[in-house]
Amino acid sequence: MYDKEEQGMFDVFETKESGVRSYCRKYPTLFDRAVNAELFDTEGKRYIDFLASAGVICYGHNNPTIKAAVMEYLAEDRIVSGLDMFTTAKEEFIKTFNKLILEPRGLDYRIMCCGPTGTNANEAALKIARLNKKRTNILAFSGAFHGMTLGALSATTDQASREGGYVPLNNVTFAPYDGTFDSLAYLEWLLTDDHSGLDKPAAIILETVQAEGGINVASVEWLQGVRRLCDEHDIIMIVDEVQTGYGRTGTYFSFERAGIVPDIVTIAKSIGGFGAPMALVFMKPELDIFKPAQHNGTFRGFQPGFVGGTAAVKFYCESNLGEEVKRKGAIVDEFIRTEIMPLDDRLTYRGIGLLWGIDFNAIDPALVKAAIHAAFDNGLICEAAGRHDGVFKFMPPLTIEEDVLREGLQIAKLAVKEALGQ
């Protein structure tokens, strides 16, 4: 990814850090500072951020409102690590989240603090679903990404990720996602035909938008159909909001657009507000049957995450961020449709809110890597997703300024042109 002269800058990483690292191979520079949707390296070069730390930085790098709350908390020698003890920071977070997010949406959930990543939340959700239903099987979908620990990895379909575990990944049945064949009809057949061969699942786990899977947006009808099937067959519905929550799709939870209520919701990434490691499971009260310490984690009580999370929830509500995401999403939609799609009629695109992807698979998925490199050279950080890494993915902070967003889109257009050899 970088030449020998540049490699000298990164000797400590090349000689001491594991080869498993990946993002640095796409973006070979030494980053130092970040403000909202902009990153700066040690040479002072500016980059527009269409990655947002894989969705962690929804509210912008060093969001001043959230940062001020965390800095004030730390300056007063307050508790930093609290396991699952009662703390004032956790108390305020739970009360605030319930009042501003759950109650207005008519959601009655118990909140389980996991730690500290999305895969931890999904592991907990799968365990509690199996424990409740006394069944081992889980139904998941092609294109899914739920995490890298073995339980969550079992429900993930990316072959390269699955091979990393190097053990059998069992007790999960996969079905086509919405838009692939007649998914709902297939699900109904699996669950009703006594010769389908399906071991009745404890849960169906899904993303309403498969982000890592290639920006596949489920229809409202499909989401409602899955909810109906779960109700009819006594199956727990788990919605993985790790990358799509916090307002990314235009509503705080991405499932809101379908008017459904999942039994379990998992969330992580931006829930800590400013990049603090934090993960939560929301579950209907009757599902909360874990015994004390039956599932735990040392960092489930990282107090700056609760403080940042409280400030982030208030910021989201007070800044009317949901409507801003819809407005900016329309800008991205129009730009891709009018400025990028005409470059080659084999390109397709899809997305919602501030989560979009341009699909190169009908041409050559390898061109996405070329587009990422061209974008980086011109000051834009983007990512690949989907089958064969053939989708050019845009996921900026929700707080990105409109002029910076439009500037980034222009760079993305130039990158696509360069990748296409134009």
Secondary structure as UniProt FT lines:
FT   HELIX           4..7
FT   HELIX           8..10
FT   HELIX           11..16
FT   TURN            19..20
FT   HELIX           23..26
FT   STRAND          31..36
FT   STRAND          38..41
FT   TURN            42..43
FT   STRAND          46..49
FT   HELIX           52..55
FT   TURN            58..59
FT   HELIX           64..75
FT   TURN            76..77
FT   TURN            83..84
FT   HELIX           88..97
FT   HELIX           98..102
FT   HELIX           103..105
FT   STRAND          110..114
FT   HELIX           118..133
FT   STRAND          138..141
FT   TURN            142..143
FT   HELIX           150..154
FT   HELIX           159..165
FT   STRAND          172..175
FT   TURN            178..179
FT   HELIX           183..192
FT   TURN            194..195
FT   STRAND          203..206
FT   STRAND          209..210
FT   TURN            211..214
FT   STRAND          216..217
FT   HELIX           220..232
FT   TURN            233..234
FT   STRAND          236..240
FT   TURN            242..249
FT   HELIX           254..258
FT   STRAND          264..267
FT   HELIX           269..272
FT   STRAND          279..283
FT   HELIX           285..287
FT   TURN            292..293
FT   HELIX           298..301
FT   HELIX           303..318
FT   TURN            319..320
FT   HELIX           321..335
FT   HELIX           336..340
FT   HELIX           341..343
FT   TURN            345..346
FT   STRAND          348..352
FT   TURN            353..354
FT   STRAND          355..359
FT   TURN            361..363
FT   TURN            365..366
FT   HELIX           367..377
FT   TURN            378..379
FT   STRAND          380..381
FT   STRAND          383..385
FT   HELIX           387..389
FT   STRAND          391..394
FT   TURN            398..399
FT   HELIX           402..419
FT   TURN            420..421
//
